Amino acid sequence: MNDDTTKNGLLAALRDQAEKTEQDERPTPESLAALRSLGVLALRTPRAHSGAEADAVTIARRLAAVGRACPSSAWVAGTSLTAKNLAGHAYTEATAAELFADPDALFCGSGLPGGRGDRVPGGVRVTGSWPNVSGCEDAGWASLGVLVDGSMFFVVVPTAELTVERTWHMAGMRGTGSHTLVARELLVPDGRLATASPFGPGDRLLYGIAVLAPVVGAAQGALDATTEMFASDRRPFMSAHSRMGESAGVRHWLAEAAHLVHRAENTMLAVAARVDTGVLSDRDGHQQRLDLADAARDCRAAVELMLDLHGASGFRTGNRLQRVWRDVAVGSRHPHLNPYLATEDLGAALVAPLAG
């Protein structure tokens, strides 16, 4: 989208809807319409089907911009991108034409082998359940992991053929609607069944970027709210200062928070640039994954500093900072951003050449 005025208006609409998105536990219709108009739901729809196969840096920037306005909406867009990336590579052209008939369709999915598929003439009959499927109440298609004859496959099915169990009861990222999808003896035609191949380091990092970018955007949104406070007549309580900016300690805290947010963004974009080179070894992938985890921790640390600046008022239910704090706390702990497992995997990769 080249019209900055229109783009900014759509992001403002997302920001205005963010609280209601949390209350509804799913993106509002207005938010979904804004995501469509911003073009983020077409990310990783194949170009042959009028999509936008954007590079990783573009994806990171665009999801962060949405996350700055509404972290939950950005998260749903990111998980849709992940499911579309998988579907775009896994299925035949005939199936892809069906899946991507609407290039802006919202997808959802789960890589967990939550279901079992029994072979029948013309397809498989699937039964199972998949928790934590973001955007499942609004998505048109769901990509799901299934075990068939003991091997891992993916199936893609219309979400209208699945049951949603509303199990997403979380402190943060409430607006993602990450509920449980259930299939009972669902017939899936052979054309929508694909062998699950191991993800390469580039795809694994892209999926990590898709969950980190909304978190980075959320931290940027928190910094926006904090900067607005400095422009007000707010002053540090129990001090002689007449405004927040008069305090050297306050300025230091603000600078540190801004530095952490900036560092998280730079780290994310550096990893995305490495992904775009297409040259990544498994060891590189482990190192870059740890970098993503570090960026997520920088976001958490930055928001904590901003809450210190706000004091207890930052936790008022009407203050967007407390919502962002909860969103960052939950989103930054996604398995793709797990720091101790990333450290473990990198350590194993470093010592492997020495083992012989």
C-alpha positions in Angstrom: 0.0 0.0 0.0 1.5 3.3 -1.1 -1.0 5.7 0.3 0.5 6.5 3.7 -2.6 8.4 4.8 -4.8 5.4 4.1 -2.3 3.1 5.7 -2.1 5.2 8.9 -5.9 5.4 9.0 -6.2 1.6 8.9 -3.6 1.2 11.6 -5.4 3.8 13.7 -8.6 1.8 13.2 -6.8 -1.3 14.5 -5.5 0.6 17.5 -9.0 1.9 18.2 -10.4 -1.7 18.1 -7.6 -3.3 20.1 -9.5 -3.2 23.5 -12.7 -4.6 21.9 -10.6 -7.3 20.2 -9.4 -8.4 23.6 -12.9 -8.2 25.1 -14.4 -10.3 22.3 -11.4 -12.7 22.3 -11.1 -12.5 18.6 -10.3 -9.7 16.1 -13.4 -7.5 15.5 -14.9 -7.4 12.0 -13.4 -3.9 11.7 -10.0 -5.2 12.5 -10.2 -8.1 10.0 -11.3 -5.6 7.4 -8.3 -3.4 8.2 -5.9 -6.4 7.9 -7.4 -7.2 4.5 -7.0 -3.6 3.3 -3.5 -3.4 4.6 -2.6 -6.5 2.5 -1.1 -8.5 5.4 -3.5 -11.4 4.9 -2.2 -11.8 1.4 1.4 -12.3 2.7 2.6 -15.7 1.4 -0.4 -16.3 -0.7 1.4 -17.5 -3.9 1.9 -14.8 -6.5 0.2 -17.1 -9.0 -2.9 -16.6 -7.0 -2.6 -12.8 -6.6 -0.7 -13.0 -3.3 2.3 -11.2 -1.9 5.2 -13.6 -1.4 7.1 -10.9 0.5 10.6 -11.4 1.8 11.3 -11.9 5.5 12.3 -8.3 6.1 9.1 -7.0 4.6 7.1 -9.5 6.6 8.8 -8.5 9.8 8.3 -4.8 9.2 4.6 -5.1 8.2 3.6 -7.4 11.1 5.4 -5.2 13.6 3.5 -2.1 12.2 0.2 -4.0 12.8 1.4 -5.2 16.2 2.2 -1.6 17.2 -1.6 -0.9 16.8 -3.0 -4.3 17.9 -0.7 -7.1 19.0 -3.5 -9.8 18.8 -4.5 -8.9 15.3 -0.9 -9.0 14.2 -0.5 -12.4 15.8 -3.5 -13.8 13.9 -2.0 -12.4 10.6 1.3 -13.9 11.4 -0.1 -17.4 12.1 -2.1 -17.1 8.9 1.1 -16.4 7.0 2.7 -19.5 8.5 -0.2 -21.7 7.4 -0.2 -20.2 4.0 3.5 -20.6 3.5 3.1 -24.3 4.3 0.1 -24.8 2.1 1.7 -22.9 -0.8 4.6 -25.5 -0.9 2.7 -28.7 0.0 -0.2 -29.0 -2.3 -0.8 -29.4 -6.0 -1.7 -26.5 -8.2 -5.3 -27.7 -8.4 -5.6 -27.8 -4.6 -3.8 -24.4 -4.4 -6.3 -22.9 -6.8 -9.1 -23.9 -4.4 -7.3 -22.8 -1.2 -6.2 -19.4 -2.6 -9.3 -18.5 -4.6 -9.5 -15.5 -2.2 -5.9 -14.3 -1.8 -6.8 -12.4 1.4 -8.5 -15.4 3.1 -7.5 -15.9 6.7 -5.8 -19.2 7.4 -5.2 -20.9 10.7 -3.4 -24.1 11.7 -1.4 -26.3 14.0 1.8 -28.3 13.4 1.0 -30.6 16.3 -0.1 -34.2 15.2 -3.3 -33.8 17.1 -5.4 -36.0 14.8 -5.4 -39.5 13.4 -6.3 -40.2 9.8 -7.7 -43.5 8.6 -7.4 -44.2 4.9 -10.6 -44.7 3.0 -11.3 -44.6 -0.7 -10.5 -41.2 -2.1 -9.0 -39.8 1.1 -8.6 -40.1 4.9 -11.2 -39.9 7.7 -9.8 -37.6 10.4 -10.5 -37.5 14.1 -8.6 -35.4 16.6 -8.2 -32.1 18.4 -5.7 -29.2 18.0 -5.3 -26.6 20.8 -4.1 -23.1 20.6 -5.2 -22.4 17.0 -5.1 -18.6 16.6 -7.8 -17.0 14.6 -9.8 -20.3 14.2 -13.2 -18.7 14.6 -12.6 -16.4 11.7 -10.3 -18.4 9.4 -11.6 -20.0 6.2 -9.1 -22.8 6.1 -7.2 -24.8 8.8 -3.9 -26.6 8.1 -3.5 -29.4 10.7 -1.0 -32.1 11.6 -2.3 -35.6 11.3 -0.8 -39.1 11.8 -1.7 -41.5 9.0 -0.3 -45.0 9.2 2.2 -43.8 11.8 3.6 -41.0 9.6 3.1 -37.3 9.9 1.0 -35.5 7.3 -0.8 -32.2 6.9 -4.4 -31.8 5.9 -6.1 -28.6 5.0 -9.8 -28.4 5.7 -12.5 -25.7 5.8 -12.9 -24.5 9.4 -16.7 -24.6 8.9 -16.3 -28.4 9.0 -14.6 -28.4 12.4 -15.9 -27.7 15.9 -14.4 -24.8 17.9 -14.0 -25.5 21.6 -13.4 -22.1 23.3 -10.4 -23.0 25.5 -8.3 -19.9 25.2 -8.3 -18.5 28.7 -5.1 -16.5 29.0 -3.8 -13.3 30.6 -2.4 -12.0 27.4 -3.0 -12.2 23.6 -6.6 -12.8 24.5 -7.8 -11.3 21.2 -6.1 -14.0 19.1 -9.0 -16.5 19.8 -6.5 -19.3 20.0 -9.1 -22.0 20.8 -9.2 -25.8 20.2 -10.3 -27.2 16.8 -12.0 -30.6 16.8 -12.6 -33.1 14.0 -14.8 -36.1 14.3 -14.7 -38.6 11.5 -14.1 -35.8 9.0 -13.5 -37.0 5.4 -10.6 -35.2 3.8 -10.0 -35.8 0.1 -6.6 -37.0 -1.1 -5.9 -33.7 -2.7 -5.9 -32.0 0.6 -3.4 -34.5 2.2 0.3 -33.7 2.0 3.4 -35.4 3.5 5.0 -33.3 6.3 8.6 -32.7 5.4 11.0 -31.3 8.0 11.3 -27.5 7.9 14.6 -26.1 6.8 16.3 -23.4 9.0 15.0 -20.6 6.8 11.3 -21.6 7.2 11.8 -22.2 11.0 13.2 -18.8 11.4 10.5 -17.2 9.3 7.9 -18.8 11.6 9.8 -17.4 14.5 9.8 -13.9 13.0 6.0 -14.2 12.4 5.5 -14.6 16.2 8.3 -12.1 17.2 7.2 -9.2 15.0 3.8 -8.7 16.8 5.8 -8.7 20.1 8.2 -6.1 18.8 5.3 -4.0 17.5 3.6 -4.3 20.9 6.7 -3.0 22.6 6.9 -0.1 20.1 3.2 0.7 20.9 4.1 0.7 24.6 6.8 3.2 23.9 4.3 5.3 22.0 2.1 5.4 25.1 5.0 6.3 27.3 6.1 9.1 25.1 2.6 10.5 25.1 2.8 10.5 28.9 6.0 12.6 28.7 4.1 15.1 26.6 1.5 15.5 29.3 1.6 17.4 32.6 2.3 14.2 34.5 5.0 14.6 37.1 6.9 12.0 39.2 5.0 11.6 42.5 6.7 12.3 45.8 9.3 14.5 44.0 10.1 18.2 43.5 9.9 17.8 39.7 7.0 19.5 37.9 7.2 17.3 34.8 8.4 13.8 34.1 11.2 14.9 31.7 12.8 17.1 34.4 14.1 14.0 36.3 17.4 12.6 35.2 16.5 9.2 36.5 13.3 9.2 34.5 15.1 10.2 31.4 17.6 7.4 31.9 14.8 4.9 32.3 13.1 6.1 29.1 16.4 6.0 27.2 17.0 2.4 28.3 13.5 1.3 27.4 13.8 3.0 23.9 17.2 1.4 23.4 15.9 -2.1 24.2 12.9 -1.7 21.8 15.2 -0.5 19.1 17.7 -3.3 19.7 14.9 -5.9 19.5 13.7 -4.4 16.2 17.3 -4.4 14.8 17.9 -8.0 15.9 14.6 -9.1 14.3 15.5 -7.4 11.0 19.0 -8.7 11.0 17.7 -12.3 11.3 15.1 -11.6 8.6 17.9 -10.4 6.3 19.8 -13.6 6.9 16.7 -15.6 6.0 16.4 -13.6 2.8 20.0 -14.6 1.7 18.8 -18.2 1.5 22.1 -19.4 2.8 21.7 -20.9 6.3 23.2 -23.9 7.9 21.5 -25.7 10.8 24.1 -24.1 13.1 23.3 -20.7 11.7 19.6 -21.4 12.3 20.2 -22.2 15.9 22.3 -19.0 16.4 19.6 -16.9 14.7 16.9 -18.6 16.7 18.7 -17.6 19.9 18.9 -14.0 18.6 15.1 -14.0 18.2 14.7 -15.2 21.7 17.0 -12.4 22.9 14.9 -9.9 21.1 11.8 -11.2 22.8 13.4 -10.8 26.2 14.5 -7.2 25.3 10.8 -6.4 24.6 9.8 -7.8 28.0 12.5 -5.8 29.8 11.6 -2.6 27.9 7.9 -2.8 28.9 8.9 -3.4 32.5 10.9 -0.2 32.5 8.0 1.6 31.0 5.7 0.3 33.7 8.1 1.6 36.3 7.8 5.0 34.7 4.0 4.9 34.8 3.9 3.5 38.3 0.8 1.7 39.6 -1.4 3.7 37.2 0.0 1.7 34.4 -2.0 -1.2 35.6 -5.4 0.5 35.5 -7.7 -1.7 33.3 -8.3 1.3 31.1 -4.6 1.9 30.5 -3.4 0.2 27.2 0.0 -0.3 28.7 -1.2 -3.1 31.0 -2.8 -4.8 28.0 0.4 -4.6 26.0 2.4 -5.8 29.0 0.2 -8.9 29.1 0.4 -9.4 25.4 4.2 -9.1 25.4 4.5 -11.4 28.4 2.5 -14.2 26.7 3.5 -13.7 23.1 7.3 -13.6 23.9 7.0 -17.0 25.5 5.9 -18.8 22.3 8.0 -22.0 21.7 9.7 -20.4 18.6 11.1 -17.8 21.1 12.1 -20.3 23.8 15.6 -19.1 25.0 16.7 -22.2 27.0 15.9 -24.6 24.2 17.5 -22.3 21.6 20.6 -22.3 23.9 20.5 -26.1 24.2 20.3 -26.6 20.5 23.1 -24.1 19.7 25.3 -25.8 22.3 24.7 -29.2 20.8 25.5 -27.8 17.3 28.7 -26.3 18.5 30.0 -29.5 20.1 28.8 -31.9 17.5 31.9 -31.4 15.2 34.1 -32.1 18.2 32.4 -35.4 19.2 34.4 -37.5 16.8 
